[in-house]
Amino acid sequence: MVKVQSKLLIWLQYFKTQSGSVAARNIYISLIFKILTSFLFLILVPYAIRSLGAEKYGIAAFFLTMHGYVSLLDSGFTYALGLQYTQKLVHSEKDARDVFYSAVPVYLLLSLFAFLGFAVFRKEISILAFNTDTYSFEMFLFGFVLALSTLDSMLSTVLQAHEKINLIATGRFLLDLVKVVGVALMGYMQFAPQAIVYFILLSVVTKIIFDLFYFFKLLPELKVKLDWLKTRAMLKLALPSVGIALCSLFMSMMDKFLVSGKISATAFTSYSFAYDLTTKAYFLVYAVTSVIYPKLIKNHSQGHSRSHLLKIQLLAVLLMTLVYYLPLSVLAVPISSFLIGEELSATTGILIQLCSVSAVLYLSFTVLESYLVSTGSVFKTLAIYILGIISFKLFLDYFIEKYQLIGVSLAVSSMFIIMILSGFAMVLVARKKPKAGV
């Protein structure tokens, strides 16, 4: 016990350095905004469920869930841009700007393809999600949402590289605030469930305006620069990263599509509520990871040690497990009964417990993933994701036949266990002992 405490004190000494104090401030700000968002969620979403009914809210929840994941489609290019920009920024701000300007035409094309994809296949996507083409126009609007989100991710990458995590946290808070207020208004005004799409679009527009304001303080101009060598270097990193993004998107949506399309909208209400309740608590680990990740890249570029950064992330996962997920699992059924009523409390309570386990496993994996991708080990990370998808399919066939809705959560947890074991093995293989850093 004494040894553990001494190690903990050593890790926390990092936050007393100049770099660590900036990191601590960014973490605090991120935490404050995430706590506010989670508080609003706990108050307004149960109200919307009771006002709209389980089935109608299930439709709105699907659109909200989809918005949380369609943005993953561009993350491969965002990873490549973020890695190259941050590495260049360590040595030359001018070189970093040239990397960004050469990425602008790539992002413009990505935004165009994203919009056209939803615009052209809007009926097919609606049928896939709801077994009807009733929501084709809303899928068309989602094309705009995805295009704007893609462009905004380019701006956020620059803010993160300059360690302006406080600004990123503020922008995300505005995004979530508009969405959660939209959910409350839907319940109060009895809007059709698909009306949530308009609030999602408004939230994205609000965030991109906010990010642009501070972006121009870092880069005075936004211009397009055609540099094939820099673009090719980015594509070399981006293509396997796109594979990771597609796998991540598929993994994030496959259980939701399965529950919504194959079981029922009412079942999706229980599943989405349990999922939202557990994922909203990612804020501590995400706050730490978003601050630590650019430092991982910079330390790797400079040949400095990153073990203390990895341990800080793992400490955040442990803290969130003890403070949030463990009590939530114990009180899952009474919490469900209080928030959404007796009718759904039994099934939702079990789902909250299983989703809590999945959440802890997922957060543990993200720590290993950030360590790997900060070194450019994208092919290894891609292999882990592919293995995860295969294992999910194998586990799903057994669990869903035996446990139905509960089986979906069991398959997700089993998948993350496989991914953690694989990721841990790859970190051990890839880990070196560089010279001690600051």
Secondary structure in CASP SS format (residue, H / E / C, confidence):
PFRMAT SS
TARGET T0000
AUTHOR 0000-0000-0000
METHOD secondary structure of the structure
MODEL  1
M C 1.00
V H 1.00
K H 1.00
V H 1.00
Q H 1.00
S H 1.00
K H 1.00
L H 1.00
L H 1.00
I H 1.00
W H 1.00
L H 1.00
Q H 1.00
Y H 1.00
F H 1.00
K H 1.00
T C 1.00
Q H 1.00
S H 1.00
G H 1.00
S H 1.00
V H 1.00
A H 1.00
A H 1.00
R H 1.00
N H 1.00
I H 1.00
Y H 1.00
I H 1.00
S H 1.00
L H 1.00
I H 1.00
F H 1.00
K H 1.00
I H 1.00
L H 1.00
T H 1.00
S H 1.00
F H 1.00
L H 1.00
F H 1.00
L H 1.00
I H 1.00
L H 1.00
V H 1.00
P H 1.00
Y H 1.00
A H 1.00
I H 1.00
R H 1.00
S H 1.00
L H 1.00
G C 1.00
A H 1.00
E H 1.00
K H 1.00
Y H 1.00
G H 1.00
I H 1.00
A H 1.00
A H 1.00
F H 1.00
F H 1.00
L H 1.00
T H 1.00
M H 1.00
H H 1.00
G H 1.00
Y H 1.00
V H 1.00
S H 1.00
L H 1.00
L H 1.00
D H 1.00
S H 1.00
G H 1.00
F H 1.00
T H 1.00
Y H 1.00
A H 1.00
L H 1.00
G H 1.00
L H 1.00
Q H 1.00
Y H 1.00
T H 1.00
Q H 1.00
K H 1.00
L H 1.00
V H 1.00
H H 1.00
S C 1.00
E H 1.00
K H 1.00
D H 1.00
A H 1.00
R H 1.00
D H 1.00
V H 1.00
F H 1.00
Y H 1.00
S H 1.00
A H 1.00
V H 1.00
P H 1.00
V H 1.00
Y H 1.00
L H 1.00
L H 1.00
L H 1.00
S H 1.00
L H 1.00
F H 1.00
A H 1.00
F H 1.00
L H 1.00
G H 1.00
F H 1.00
A H 1.00
V H 1.00
F C 1.00
R H 1.00
K H 1.00
E H 1.00
I H 1.00
S H 1.00
I H 1.00
L H 1.00
A H 1.00
F H 1.00
N C 1.00
T C 1.00
D C 1.00
T C 1.00
Y C 1.00
S H 1.00
F H 1.00
E H 1.00
M H 1.00
F H 1.00
L H 1.00
F H 1.00
G H 1.00
F H 1.00
V H 1.00
L H 1.00
A H 1.00
L H 1.00
S H 1.00
T H 1.00
L H 1.00
D H 1.00
S H 1.00
M H 1.00
L H 1.00
S H 1.00
T H 1.00
V H 1.00
L H 1.00
Q H 1.00
A H 1.00
H C 1.00
E C 1.00
K C 1.00
I H 1.00
N H 1.00
L H 1.00
I H 1.00
A H 1.00
T H 1.00
G H 1.00
R H 1.00
F H 1.00
L H 1.00
L H 1.00
D H 1.00
L H 1.00
V H 1.00
K H 1.00
V H 1.00
V H 1.00
G H 1.00
V H 1.00
A H 1.00
L H 1.00
M H 1.00
G H 1.00
Y H 1.00
M H 1.00
Q C 1.00
F C 1.00
A C 1.00
P H 1.00
Q H 1.00
A H 1.00
I H 1.00
V H 1.00
Y H 1.00
F H 1.00
I H 1.00
L H 1.00
L H 1.00
S H 1.00
V H 1.00
V H 1.00
T H 1.00
K H 1.00
I H 1.00
I H 1.00
F H 1.00
D H 1.00
L H 1.00
F H 1.00
Y H 1.00
F H 1.00
F H 1.00
K H 1.00
L H 1.00
L C 1.00
P C 1.00
E C 1.00
L C 1.00
K C 1.00
V C 1.00
K C 1.00
L C 1.00
D C 1.00
W H 1.00
L H 1.00
K H 1.00
T H 1.00
R H 1.00
A H 1.00
M H 1.00
L H 1.00
K H 1.00
L H 1.00
A H 1.00
L H 1.00
P H 1.00
S H 1.00
V H 1.00
G H 1.00
I H 1.00
A H 1.00
L H 1.00
C H 1.00
S H 1.00
L H 1.00
F H 1.00
M H 1.00
S H 1.00
M H 1.00
M H 1.00
D H 1.00
K H 1.00
F H 1.00
L H 1.00
V H 1.00
S H 1.00
G H 1.00
K H 1.00
I H 1.00
S C 1.00
A H 1.00
T H 1.00
A H 1.00
F H 1.00
T H 1.00
S H 1.00
Y H 1.00
S H 1.00
F H 1.00
A H 1.00
Y H 1.00
D H 1.00
L H 1.00
T H 1.00
T H 1.00
K H 1.00
A H 1.00
Y H 1.00
F H 1.00
L H 1.00
V H 1.00
Y H 1.00
A H 1.00
V H 1.00
T H 1.00
S H 1.00
V H 1.00
I H 1.00
Y H 1.00
P H 1.00
K H 1.00
L H 1.00
I H 1.00
K H 1.00
N H 1.00
H H 1.00
S H 1.00
Q H 1.00
G C 1.00
H C 1.00
S C 1.00
R C 1.00
S H 1.00
H H 1.00
L H 1.00
L H 1.00
K H 1.00
I H 1.00
Q H 1.00
L H 1.00
L H 1.00
A H 1.00
V H 1.00
L H 1.00
L H 1.00
M H 1.00
T H 1.00
L H 1.00
V H 1.00
Y H 1.00
Y H 1.00
L H 1.00
P H 1.00
L H 1.00
S H 1.00
V H 1.00
L C 1.00
A H 1.00
V H 1.00
P H 1.00
I H 1.00
S H 1.00
S H 1.00
F H 1.00
L H 1.00
I H 1.00
G C 1.00
E H 1.00
E H 1.00
L H 1.00
S H 1.00
A H 1.00
T H 1.00
T H 1.00
G H 1.00
I H 1.00
L H 1.00
I H 1.00
Q H 1.00
L H 1.00
C H 1.00
S H 1.00
V H 1.00
S H 1.00
A H 1.00
V H 1.00
L H 1.00
Y H 1.00
L H 1.00
S H 1.00
F H 1.00
T H 1.00
V H 1.00
L H 1.00
E H 1.00
S H 1.00
Y H 1.00
L H 1.00
V H 1.00
S C 1.00
T C 1.00
G C 1.00
S C 1.00
V H 1.00
F H 1.00
K H 1.00
T H 1.00
L H 1.00
A H 1.00
I H 1.00
Y H 1.00
I H 1.00
L H 1.00
G H 1.00
I H 1.00
I H 1.00
S H 1.00
F H 1.00
K H 1.00
L H 1.00
F H 1.00
L H 1.00
D H 1.00
Y H 1.00
F H 1.00
I H 1.00
E H 1.00
K H 1.00
Y H 1.00
Q C 1.00
L H 1.00
I H 1.00
G H 1.00
V H 1.00
S H 1.00
L H 1.00
A H 1.00
V H 1.00
S H 1.00
S H 1.00
M H 1.00
F H 1.00
I H 1.00
I H 1.00
M H 1.00
I H 1.00
L H 1.00
S H 1.00
G H 1.00
F H 1.00
A H 1.00
M H 1.00
V H 1.00
L H 1.00
V H 1.00
A H 1.00
R C 1.00
K C 1.00
K C 1.00
P C 1.00
K C 1.00
A C 1.00
G C 1.00
V C 1.00
END
